[in-house]
Amino acid sequence: MAVAVKTSPDARSAGVLANPPILSVIGVVYLLACLAIVFKLIPDLWWAGWDPLGWNRAIGGTLLLILDLAIGVGLVVLGNRLLGPTPPAGVRGGVFLGVVGLLTALLLARWASIWVEHWAADGSLSPTTGAIICGVVFAVLLLGAVWLLFRPRARRLAVGLETAGWFGTSSYKANQGLRVRRGTIFGILLLVGAGIYTMLAHGVLRRTNPDWALAIPFTSTVAIESFGDARPFIAGKLTAEDEVEVRYSGASSLRTAHPVPFEKYREAVAAVLQKHDDLGKAFRDLLVEKKQDATPEKIEPTEYMTTLNELIYARLRRVLDDPHALDQLVARELRAVYNQATWEDPSEVLAAFKQKARPAKDAKDPAAAKKHLDDLLNPVLDLPAAVIRMDWYKLRDVKEEEKKWVKIRVAGDPVTIRLRDDPPDAAPKERQLKFGDIVKRDDLETAVAELKKTPGASPPVAADLDEPAGPIRTADITLLPAVQYTLPLLLLVGSLWLAWRIVNLPAFADFLIATEAEMNKVSWTTQKRLIQDTVVVLVTVVLMALFLFGMDWGWKVVLSWKPIGVLHIPPESAQGHKKAEEKKW
């Protein structure tokens, strides 16, 4: 008798959540969240709390590794608990296929973005349009990967992977064929281990990037380590929302090698200047000296960074020039570092002073000498140092604008021209150009053409402006951090899992079991008999070789005897063993 059963709303929702493709998508999201927590969130929070304490980073890294491992294991256990003891067939395989599909979509989108960035770089389209195109391409590829994951063929493939045991720990006929299975596992591990050793011995991973990462398109910035002649052009394109790259943290909580908004960097500097009144007053005096109405809160980024670096170098110069501040050998070494430092980036010289500066060893009062050095040096060492990070496309526009101007190299005769620093509405006037003056290329060419009409005139000579320079930084998605360490570890773990699963695949396991069964049927000889048989074989081979050599030599002599004359050896062949200079010809 048929019985009608009413389906409750809870049952319907449970049926939706029990759908393997949907669970697979949720599993992919959970896996990505776990990776972000372990490799991004936890390290960032850890170092943000560890670095201000000033403790040893090696100890901090070891503790962070232990913490990451513990949290990672906890997240894996939590994922298995959420999945349940008997998840629907194909969920684990679906998660694997989903991750593969996501990586494929990322790689294809990145490949397409290379072309789009190329078109944006040569001006065929704007960076905003290019970024939108890249986002649409990735969205389409991602939706395509999700659509494929919901297809019946993907479901069958996921179930097949699970049935083969690739995502489980069960073994097949675990008590049979043990010796052959262990030998197979040992052989696989030996091959992989030899490959890992070769890779490490040749330093392959040391020559690659520290992390394997996928660059995010249209996020390239340039850490400007040299303004060249472009500082006036750059100043007009930067705001307080732009970023700087911290190179030396000083007494601030800023992390080195990380970008921060300029406003946050200015707040960190202001905190140090407030702590050291004398340093703060000197900084404000420098600003007023340049611009009467300038204040640290209103000045634009390039002027602010330049003035701060000027203050840093002036204070370090005062320390170097003080004969009672530093040990003479240390002063000579630090002076060399000071002379080689770039104006835009004082981080290296600050780090050198912090590490090596010490008072003279033969000071009459060591405590007073140390206090004198600390009073001079500590305030400036507390200041963080950074370089400006500018959007690559903004910097490209700066370079295009810079091409319209030239710098005077040879003054020549006076010409009617307007300089770069003149007000925009100022009329051109006749002036004697000086070395280093920046003028418009078109205006100079017009003025020179007029000047050449005068006999004996000496026109000014100009050259292109020096362009800004610095390394390019791009935001990226880290696929594998610390490649030098994680890749060998992943290869080792992967080979262990591969070797274990291969010898437990039903078809291959049956073959190995049958192989061991056949080997057990073989009657193996004793060690004494093995030695005897080996000696017999070797002696027989040696005697046969001697016999064949003797027969060959004897018949050669007999048959080449002139009365018989069966073999004829040409004279050239007889001399073939001689050196070229010993032969008759």
VEXDREN-2710 file (C-alpha; in Angstrom, 1 decimal):
% VEXDREN-2710
k/r/px/py/pz
1/MET/0.0/0.0/0.0
2/ALA/1.4/3.4/-1.0
3/VAL/1.8/6.0/1.8
4/ALA/2.0/9.7/1.0
5/VAL/4.8/11.5/3.0
6/LYS/4.7/15.2/3.3
7/THR/8.1/16.9/2.7
8/SER/8.9/19.4/5.3
9/PRO/10.7/22.7/4.5
10/ASP/13.7/21.5/6.6
11/ALA/14.0/18.4/4.4
12/ARG/13.9/20.5/1.3
13/SER/16.7/22.8/2.6
14/ALA/18.7/19.8/3.7
15/GLY/18.3/18.3/0.2
16/VAL/19.7/21.5/-1.3
17/LEU/22.7/21.5/1.1
18/ALA/23.2/17.8/0.4
19/ASN/23.7/18.6/-3.3
20/PRO/27.4/17.6/-3.9
21/PRO/28.2/20.5/-6.4
22/ILE/26.9/23.0/-3.9
23/LEU/28.8/21.5/-1.0
24/SER/31.9/21.4/-3.3
25/VAL/31.6/25.2/-3.9
26/ILE/31.2/25.8/-0.2
27/GLY/34.2/23.6/0.5
28/VAL/36.3/25.6/-2.0
29/VAL/35.3/28.9/-0.2
30/TYR/36.1/27.3/3.2
31/LEU/39.5/26.1/1.9
32/LEU/40.4/29.6/0.5
33/ALA/39.3/31.2/3.8
34/CYS/41.5/28.7/5.7
35/LEU/44.5/29.6/3.5
36/ALA/43.9/33.3/3.9
37/ILE/43.8/32.9/7.7
38/VAL/46.9/30.7/8.0
39/PHE/49.1/32.5/5.4
40/LYS/47.9/36.1/5.6
41/LEU/45.7/37.1/8.6
42/ILE/47.7/35.3/11.3
43/PRO/51.2/36.4/10.1
44/ASP/50.0/40.0/9.7
45/LEU/48.5/40.1/13.1
46/TRP/51.5/38.3/14.6
47/TRP/54.2/40.6/13.2
48/ALA/52.1/43.7/13.9
49/GLY/52.2/42.8/17.6
50/TRP/55.8/41.3/17.6
51/ASP/57.8/44.0/15.7
52/PRO/57.0/46.9/18.1
53/LEU/58.4/44.8/21.0
54/GLY/61.8/44.7/19.3
55/TRP/62.4/41.0/20.0
56/ASN/64.4/38.6/17.8
57/ARG/62.5/37.9/14.6
58/ALA/64.0/34.3/14.3
59/ILE/62.3/33.4/17.6
60/GLY/59.1/35.1/16.4
61/GLY/59.2/33.2/13.1
62/THR/59.5/29.9/14.9
63/LEU/56.6/30.6/17.2
64/LEU/54.5/31.8/14.3
65/LEU/55.2/28.6/12.5
66/ILE/54.1/26.5/15.5
67/LEU/51.0/28.7/15.8
68/ASP/50.2/28.4/12.1
69/LEU/50.5/24.6/12.2
70/ALA/48.2/24.4/15.2
71/ILE/45.6/26.6/13.7
72/GLY/45.9/24.8/10.3
73/VAL/45.3/21.4/12.0
74/GLY/42.4/22.9/13.9
75/LEU/40.8/24.2/10.7
76/VAL/41.2/20.9/9.0
77/VAL/39.5/19.1/11.9
78/LEU/36.7/21.7/11.9
79/GLY/36.2/21.2/8.2
80/ASN/35.8/17.4/8.6
81/ARG/33.4/18.0/11.5
82/LEU/31.3/20.3/9.4
83/LEU/31.4/17.9/6.4
84/GLY/30.0/15.1/8.7
85/PRO/31.0/11.4/9.0
86/THR/29.2/10.3/5.8
87/PRO/29.2/13.2/3.3
88/PRO/27.5/12.7/-0.1
89/ALA/29.7/10.9/-2.7
90/GLY/31.8/13.3/-4.8
91/VAL/32.1/16.2/-2.4
92/ARG/35.8/15.9/-1.7
93/GLY/36.5/15.2/-5.4
94/GLY/34.3/18.2/-6.2
95/VAL/36.4/20.5/-3.9
96/PHE/39.6/19.3/-5.7
97/LEU/38.0/20.0/-9.1
98/GLY/36.8/23.4/-7.9
99/VAL/40.3/24.4/-6.8
100/VAL/41.7/23.3/-10.1
101/GLY/39.0/25.2/-11.9
102/LEU/39.7/28.4/-9.9
103/LEU/43.4/28.2/-10.5
104/THR/42.8/27.7/-14.2
105/ALA/40.5/30.7/-14.3
106/LEU/43.1/32.8/-12.5
107/LEU/45.9/31.8/-14.9
108/LEU/43.8/32.3/-18.0
109/ALA/42.6/35.7/-16.7
110/ARG/46.2/36.7/-15.9
111/TRP/47.3/35.7/-19.4
112/ALA/44.5/37.8/-20.9
113/SER/45.4/40.7/-18.6
114/ILE/48.9/40.8/-20.0
115/TRP/47.5/41.8/-23.4
116/VAL/45.1/44.3/-21.9
117/GLU/47.9/45.9/-19.9
118/HIS/50.0/46.1/-23.0
119/TRP/47.2/48.0/-24.8
120/ALA/46.7/50.3/-21.8
121/ALA/50.5/51.0/-21.6
122/ASP/50.6/52.1/-25.3
123/GLY/47.6/54.3/-24.8
124/SER/45.1/52.2/-26.8
125/LEU/42.7/52.2/-23.8
126/SER/42.5/53.8/-20.4
127/PRO/43.6/52.0/-17.2
128/THR/40.1/52.1/-15.8
129/THR/38.7/50.5/-19.0
130/GLY/41.4/47.9/-18.9
131/ALA/40.7/47.0/-15.3
132/ILE/37.0/46.6/-16.1
133/ILE/37.8/44.3/-19.0
134/CYS/40.1/42.1/-16.9
135/GLY/37.4/41.9/-14.2
136/VAL/34.8/40.8/-16.7
137/VAL/37.1/38.2/-18.2
138/PHE/37.9/36.7/-14.8
139/ALA/34.2/36.7/-13.9
140/VAL/33.2/34.9/-17.1
141/LEU/36.0/32.3/-16.6
142/LEU/35.0/31.8/-13.0
143/LEU/31.3/31.4/-13.9
144/GLY/32.3/28.9/-16.6
145/ALA/34.3/26.9/-14.1
146/VAL/31.3/26.8/-11.7
147/TRP/29.0/25.8/-14.6
148/LEU/31.4/22.9/-15.5
149/LEU/31.5/21.8/-11.9
150/PHE/27.7/21.3/-11.9
151/ARG/27.8/19.2/-15.0
152/PRO/27.1/15.4/-14.7
153/ARG/30.5/14.5/-16.2
154/ALA/32.2/16.5/-13.5
155/ARG/30.1/14.7/-10.9
156/ARG/31.1/11.3/-12.3
157/LEU/34.8/12.4/-12.3
158/ALA/34.6/13.5/-8.7
159/VAL/33.0/10.3/-7.6
160/GLY/35.6/8.3/-9.6
161/LEU/38.4/10.1/-7.8
162/GLU/36.9/9.4/-4.4
163/THR/36.2/5.7/-5.4
164/ALA/39.9/5.3/-6.3
165/GLY/40.7/6.4/-2.8
166/TRP/42.6/9.6/-3.6
167/PHE/40.9/11.6/-0.8
168/GLY/40.6/8.9/1.8
169/THR/42.9/6.9/4.1
170/SER/41.5/3.4/3.5
171/SER/43.9/0.7/2.2
172/TYR/43.2/-2.2/-0.2
173/LYS/44.1/-5.7/1.0
174/ALA/46.5/-4.3/3.5
175/ASN/48.0/-7.6/4.7
176/GLN/49.0/-8.9/1.2
177/GLY/52.0/-8.1/-0.9
178/LEU/53.7/-6.1/1.9
179/ARG/57.3/-6.5/0.7
180/VAL/56.6/-5.5/-2.9
181/ARG/54.5/-2.6/-1.8
182/ARG/57.1/-1.3/0.6
183/GLY/59.7/-1.7/-2.1
184/THR/57.6/0.3/-4.5
185/ILE/57.0/3.1/-1.9
186/PHE/60.7/3.2/-1.2
187/GLY/61.6/3.4/-5.0
188/ILE/59.1/6.3/-5.5
189/LEU/60.4/8.2/-2.4
190/LEU/64.0/7.6/-3.6
191/LEU/63.3/9.1/-7.0
192/VAL/61.5/12.1/-5.5
193/GLY/64.2/12.5/-2.8
194/ALA/67.0/12.5/-5.5
195/GLY/65.1/15.2/-7.4
196/ILE/64.7/17.4/-4.3
197/TYR/68.3/17.0/-3.4
198/THR/69.4/17.9/-6.9
199/MET/67.2/21.0/-6.8
200/LEU/68.5/22.1/-3.5
201/ALA/72.2/21.3/-4.3
202/HIS/72.1/23.4/-7.5
203/GLY/70.3/26.3/-5.8
204/VAL/67.4/26.3/-8.2
205/LEU/64.9/27.8/-5.7
206/ARG/67.4/30.4/-4.4
207/ARG/67.5/31.9/-7.9
208/THR/63.7/32.3/-8.1
209/ASN/61.3/34.8/-6.4
210/PRO/60.9/34.1/-2.7
211/ASP/57.1/33.6/-3.2
212/TRP/55.2/32.3/-6.2
213/ALA/52.5/34.9/-6.7
214/LEU/50.1/35.9/-9.4
215/ALA/50.2/39.6/-10.2
216/ILE/46.9/41.6/-10.0
217/PRO/46.6/43.6/-13.2
218/PHE/46.6/47.4/-13.1
219/THR/48.0/47.6/-9.6
220/SER/51.6/48.4/-10.5
221/THR/53.3/51.2/-8.6
222/VAL/56.8/52.5/-8.7
223/ALA/58.8/53.1/-5.5
224/ILE/60.6/56.3/-6.5
225/GLU/64.2/56.0/-5.3
226/SER/65.3/58.9/-7.5
227/PHE/63.2/61.9/-8.6
228/GLY/65.6/62.9/-11.3
229/ASP/64.3/66.2/-12.7
230/ALA/60.7/65.2/-12.3
231/ARG/59.9/66.3/-8.8
232/PRO/58.0/69.4/-9.8
233/PHE/55.9/67.3/-12.2
234/ILE/55.3/64.5/-9.6
235/ALA/54.3/67.0/-6.9
236/GLY/51.2/68.0/-8.9
237/LYS/49.9/64.4/-9.1
238/LEU/50.2/63.2/-5.5
239/THR/47.7/63.5/-2.7
240/ALA/47.6/62.5/0.9
241/GLU/45.7/59.3/-0.1
242/ASP/48.7/58.1/-2.1
243/GLU/51.0/55.5/-0.6
244/VAL/54.6/55.4/0.6
245/GLU/56.8/52.3/1.1
246/VAL/58.4/52.2/4.5
247/ARG/62.1/51.3/4.3
248/TYR/63.1/52.0/7.9
249/SER/60.6/51.9/10.7
250/GLY/62.5/53.8/13.5
251/ALA/60.6/54.0/16.7
252/SER/57.2/53.8/14.9
253/SER/55.0/50.7/14.5
254/LEU/55.2/50.8/10.7
255/ARG/56.3/47.6/9.1
256/THR/59.2/47.8/6.6
257/ALA/58.8/46.8/3.0
258/HIS/55.1/47.5/3.3
259/PRO/53.1/50.3/1.7
260/VAL/51.1/52.6/3.9
261/PRO/49.0/55.7/3.1
262/PHE/51.0/58.9/3.2
263/GLU/48.7/60.3/5.9
264/LYS/49.5/57.4/8.2
265/TYR/53.2/57.9/7.6
266/ARG/52.9/61.6/8.3
267/GLU/51.1/60.7/11.6
268/ALA/53.9/58.4/12.6
269/VAL/56.5/61.1/11.9
270/ALA/54.4/63.7/13.8
271/ALA/54.4/61.4/16.8
272/VAL/58.2/61.2/16.8
273/LEU/58.6/65.0/16.3
274/GLN/56.2/65.6/19.1
275/LYS/58.3/63.4/21.3
276/HIS/61.5/65.3/20.4
277/ASP/60.7/69.0/20.5
278/ASP/64.1/70.2/19.2
279/LEU/63.7/67.9/16.1
280/GLY/60.1/69.1/15.5
281/LYS/61.1/72.8/15.7
282/ALA/64.0/72.2/13.2
283/PHE/61.5/70.5/10.8
284/ARG/59.0/73.3/11.0
285/ASP/61.8/75.9/10.5
286/LEU/62.9/74.0/7.3
287/LEU/59.3/74.1/6.0
288/VAL/58.9/77.9/6.7
289/GLU/62.3/78.5/5.1
290/LYS/61.0/76.9/1.8
291/LYS/57.4/78.3/2.0
292/GLN/56.3/81.0/4.3
293/ASP/52.8/79.5/4.8
294/ALA/53.9/75.8/4.9
295/THR/52.9/73.6/7.8
296/PRO/53.5/69.8/8.3
297/GLU/49.7/69.1/8.1
298/LYS/49.2/70.9/4.7
299/ILE/52.3/70.4/2.7
300/GLU/52.1/68.1/-0.2
301/PRO/53.8/64.6/-0.1
302/THR/57.0/65.3/-2.2
303/GLU/57.8/68.5/-0.4
304/TYR/57.2/66.8/2.9
305/MET/59.4/63.8/2.1
306/THR/62.2/65.9/0.7
307/THR/62.2/68.3/3.7
308/LEU/62.2/65.4/6.2
309/ASN/65.1/63.7/4.4
310/GLU/67.0/67.0/4.4
311/LEU/66.5/67.1/8.2
312/ILE/67.6/63.5/8.6
313/TYR/70.8/64.0/6.6
314/ALA/71.6/67.3/8.4
315/ARG/71.3/65.7/11.8
316/LEU/73.5/62.7/10.7
317/ARG/76.0/65.1/9.3
318/ARG/76.2/66.9/12.6
319/VAL/77.0/63.5/14.3
320/LEU/79.7/62.8/11.8
321/ASP/81.3/66.2/12.2
322/ASP/81.3/66.1/16.0
323/PRO/84.8/64.8/16.9
324/HIS/83.7/63.7/20.3
325/ALA/80.6/61.7/19.2
326/LEU/81.8/58.7/17.4
327/ASP/84.8/56.3/17.4
328/GLN/87.1/57.3/14.6
329/LEU/87.1/54.0/12.8
330/VAL/83.3/53.8/13.0
331/ALA/83.0/57.4/11.9
332/ARG/85.1/56.7/8.8
333/GLU/82.9/53.7/7.9
334/LEU/79.6/55.5/8.5
335/ARG/80.9/58.5/6.4
336/ALA/81.4/56.2/3.4
337/VAL/77.8/54.9/3.8
338/TYR/76.5/58.5/4.2
339/ASN/78.3/59.7/1.0
340/GLN/76.8/56.8/-1.0
341/ALA/73.2/57.2/0.2
342/THR/70.6/58.6/-2.2
343/TRP/68.8/61.8/-1.3
344/GLU/65.3/60.2/-1.7
345/ASP/66.0/57.2/0.5
346/PRO/68.0/57.6/3.8
347/SER/66.9/54.2/5.1
348/GLU/70.3/52.5/4.5
349/VAL/72.3/55.2/6.3
350/LEU/69.9/55.3/9.2
351/ALA/70.1/51.5/9.6
352/ALA/73.9/51.7/9.4
353/PHE/74.0/54.4/12.1
354/LYS/71.6/52.4/14.3
355/GLN/73.7/49.2/14.0
356/LYS/77.3/50.5/14.1
357/ALA/77.4/53.9/15.9
358/ARG/79.3/53.8/19.2
359/PRO/81.4/56.4/21.1
360/ALA/85.2/56.4/21.2
361/LYS/86.7/53.5/23.1
362/ASP/89.3/55.7/24.7
363/ALA/86.9/58.3/26.0
364/LYS/87.8/59.6/29.5
365/ASP/84.2/59.3/30.7
366/PRO/82.5/56.4/28.7
367/ALA/79.1/57.0/30.3
368/ALA/79.2/60.7/29.4
369/ALA/80.4/59.9/25.8
370/LYS/77.6/57.4/25.3
371/LYS/75.0/59.9/26.6
372/HIS/76.4/62.6/24.3
373/LEU/76.1/60.3/21.3
374/ASP/72.6/59.2/22.3
375/ASP/71.4/62.8/22.7
376/LEU/72.6/63.6/19.2
377/LEU/71.6/60.4/17.4
378/ASN/68.6/58.8/19.0
379/PRO/66.0/61.5/18.0
380/VAL/66.8/61.1/14.3
381/LEU/67.0/57.3/14.5
382/ASP/63.4/57.3/15.8
383/LEU/62.2/58.9/12.6
384/PRO/60.8/56.4/10.0
385/ALA/62.1/56.6/6.4
386/ALA/60.1/55.9/3.3
387/VAL/60.0/56.4/-0.4
388/ILE/56.9/57.5/-2.4
389/ARG/55.0/54.9/-4.3
390/MET/53.3/56.3/-7.4
391/ASP/50.9/54.6/-9.8
392/TRP/52.7/53.4/-12.9
393/TYR/50.2/55.1/-15.2
394/LYS/50.5/58.4/-13.3
395/LEU/54.3/58.1/-13.6
396/ARG/53.9/57.4/-17.3
397/ASP/52.0/60.6/-17.7
398/VAL/54.7/62.4/-15.8
399/LYS/57.3/61.1/-18.2
400/GLU/55.3/62.2/-21.2
401/GLU/54.9/65.7/-19.7
402/GLU/58.6/65.7/-18.9
403/LYS/59.5/65.2/-22.5
404/LYS/58.1/68.6/-23.3
405/TRP/60.8/70.3/-21.2
406/VAL/64.6/70.4/-21.3
407/LYS/67.4/71.3/-19.0
408/ILE/70.0/73.9/-19.9
409/ARG/73.6/72.5/-20.1
410/VAL/75.4/75.5/-21.6
411/ALA/74.0/79.0/-20.9
412/GLY/74.8/80.8/-24.1
413/ASP/73.5/84.3/-24.9
414/PRO/70.4/85.8/-23.4
415/VAL/67.1/84.8/-25.0
416/THR/63.5/85.7/-24.5
417/ILE/61.9/82.8/-22.8
418/ARG/59.8/81.7/-19.8
419/LEU/61.2/79.4/-17.1
420/ARG/59.5/76.4/-15.5
421/ASP/59.2/78.1/-12.1
422/ASP/57.5/81.3/-13.5
423/PRO/53.8/81.8/-12.9
424/PRO/51.6/80.2/-15.6
425/ASP/50.3/83.6/-16.7
426/ALA/53.8/85.2/-16.8
427/ALA/54.9/86.6/-20.1
428/PRO/58.2/85.5/-21.6
429/LYS/61.1/87.9/-20.9
430/GLU/64.7/88.2/-22.0
431/ARG/67.1/86.5/-19.6
432/GLN/70.5/84.9/-19.3
433/LEU/69.8/81.2/-18.8
434/LYS/71.8/79.4/-16.2
435/PHE/73.0/75.8/-16.0
436/GLY/70.1/73.6/-14.7
437/ASP/67.3/75.9/-15.7
438/ILE/64.2/74.0/-17.0
439/VAL/62.4/75.5/-20.0
440/LYS/59.9/74.3/-22.5
441/ARG/61.4/72.5/-25.5
442/ASP/59.3/74.4/-28.1
443/ASP/60.0/77.8/-26.5
444/LEU/63.7/77.1/-26.4
445/GLU/63.7/76.0/-30.1
446/THR/61.9/79.2/-31.1
447/ALA/64.2/81.4/-29.1
448/VAL/67.3/79.6/-30.5
449/ALA/66.0/80.0/-34.0
450/GLU/65.6/83.8/-33.4
451/LEU/69.0/84.0/-31.9
452/LYS/70.7/82.3/-34.8
453/LYS/69.7/85.1/-37.0
454/THR/72.2/87.3/-35.2
455/PRO/75.8/86.7/-36.6
456/GLY/78.2/85.4/-34.0
457/ALA/75.4/84.6/-31.5
458/SER/76.0/81.7/-29.0
459/PRO/72.7/79.9/-28.5
460/PRO/72.1/77.9/-25.3
461/VAL/72.5/74.1/-25.3
462/ALA/70.0/71.9/-23.6
463/ALA/69.4/68.2/-22.9
464/ASP/66.5/65.9/-21.9
465/LEU/65.5/65.9/-18.3
466/ASP/66.5/63.0/-16.0
467/GLU/63.6/60.6/-15.5
468/PRO/62.4/59.3/-12.2
469/ALA/63.5/55.8/-11.4
470/GLY/62.7/53.0/-8.9
471/PRO/61.6/49.4/-8.7
472/ILE/58.1/48.4/-9.8
473/ARG/55.8/46.9/-7.2
474/THR/52.6/45.0/-8.1
475/ALA/49.9/43.8/-5.8
476/ASP/49.6/40.0/-6.1
477/ILE/47.9/36.9/-4.9
478/THR/50.4/34.5/-3.3
479/LEU/50.0/31.0/-4.5
480/LEU/53.0/29.5/-2.6
481/PRO/54.9/31.5/0.1
482/ALA/58.5/30.9/0.9
483/VAL/59.1/28.7/-2.1
484/GLN/62.6/27.7/-1.0
485/TYR/61.2/25.8/1.9
486/THR/57.6/25.1/1.1
487/LEU/58.1/23.5/-2.3
488/PRO/60.5/20.8/-1.2
489/LEU/58.2/20.1/1.8
490/LEU/55.1/19.9/-0.5
491/LEU/57.0/17.6/-2.9
492/LEU/58.0/15.3/0.0
493/VAL/54.5/15.2/1.5
494/GLY/52.9/14.8/-2.0
495/SER/55.3/11.9/-2.9
496/LEU/54.4/10.2/0.4
497/TRP/50.7/10.4/-0.3
498/LEU/51.2/9.5/-4.0
499/ALA/53.3/6.4/-3.1
500/TRP/50.8/5.3/-0.5
501/ARG/47.8/5.7/-2.7
502/ILE/49.4/4.1/-5.8
503/VAL/50.1/0.8/-3.9
504/ASN/46.5/0.8/-2.7
505/LEU/44.8/1.3/-6.0
506/PRO/42.9/-1.9/-6.6
507/ALA/44.3/-2.7/-10.0
508/PHE/47.9/-1.9/-9.2
509/ALA/47.7/-3.5/-5.7
510/ASP/46.4/-6.7/-7.2
511/PHE/49.4/-6.7/-9.6
512/LEU/51.9/-6.2/-6.8
513/ILE/50.2/-8.9/-4.7
514/ALA/50.4/-11.3/-7.7
515/THR/54.1/-10.3/-8.2
516/GLU/55.0/-11.2/-4.6
517/ALA/53.1/-14.5/-4.9
518/GLU/55.1/-15.4/-8.0
519/MET/58.3/-14.4/-6.2
520/ASN/57.5/-16.6/-3.3
521/LYS/57.3/-19.6/-5.7
522/VAL/60.9/-19.0/-6.9
523/SER/63.5/-21.3/-5.4
524/TRP/66.4/-19.0/-4.4
525/THR/69.9/-20.4/-4.4
526/THR/72.2/-20.5/-1.4
527/GLN/75.0/-18.0/-0.9
528/LYS/77.7/-20.7/-1.4
529/ARG/76.1/-22.0/-4.6
530/LEU/75.7/-18.4/-5.9
531/ILE/79.4/-17.7/-5.4
532/GLN/80.3/-21.0/-7.2
533/ASP/78.1/-20.3/-10.1
534/THR/79.4/-16.7/-10.4
535/VAL/83.0/-17.9/-10.5
536/VAL/82.2/-20.5/-13.1
537/VAL/80.5/-18.0/-15.4
538/LEU/83.3/-15.4/-15.0
539/VAL/86.0/-18.0/-15.7
540/THR/84.2/-19.3/-18.7
541/VAL/83.8/-15.8/-20.1
542/VAL/87.5/-15.0/-19.7
543/LEU/88.6/-18.3/-21.3
544/MET/86.2/-17.8/-24.2
545/ALA/87.5/-14.2/-24.7
546/LEU/91.1/-15.5/-24.7
547/PHE/90.3/-18.3/-27.1
548/LEU/88.5/-16.0/-29.6
549/PHE/91.4/-13.5/-29.4
550/GLY/94.0/-16.2/-30.1
551/MET/92.0/-17.7/-33.0
552/ASP/91.5/-14.3/-34.6
553/TRP/95.2/-13.3/-34.3
554/GLY/96.4/-16.7/-35.5
555/TRP/94.2/-16.9/-38.6
556/LYS/95.1/-13.3/-39.4
557/VAL/98.8/-14.2/-39.5
558/VAL/98.3/-17.4/-41.5
559/LEU/95.9/-16.0/-44.1
560/SER/98.0/-12.8/-44.6
561/TRP/101.2/-14.9/-45.3
562/LYS/102.4/-14.0/-48.8
563/PRO/102.5/-17.6/-50.1
564/ILE/98.8/-18.0/-49.2
565/GLY/97.7/-14.4/-49.8
566/VAL/94.1/-14.8/-48.8
567/LEU/94.1/-11.6/-46.7
568/HIS/95.8/-8.5/-48.1
569/ILE/96.4/-5.6/-45.6
570/PRO/97.2/-2.3/-47.4
571/PRO/100.3/-0.4/-46.3
572/GLU/98.1/2.6/-45.4
573/SER/96.2/0.5/-42.9
574/ALA/99.4/-0.7/-41.4
575/GLN/100.5/2.9/-40.8
576/GLY/97.1/3.9/-39.4
577/HIS/98.3/3.7/-35.8
578/LYS/101.1/6.2/-36.5
579/LYS/100.9/9.9/-35.8
580/ALA/100.4/12.2/-38.8
581/GLU/103.9/13.6/-38.6
582/GLU/105.5/10.1/-38.6
583/LYS/103.7/8.9/-41.7
584/LYS/105.6/8.9/-45.0
585/TRP/103.0/11.0/-46.8
END
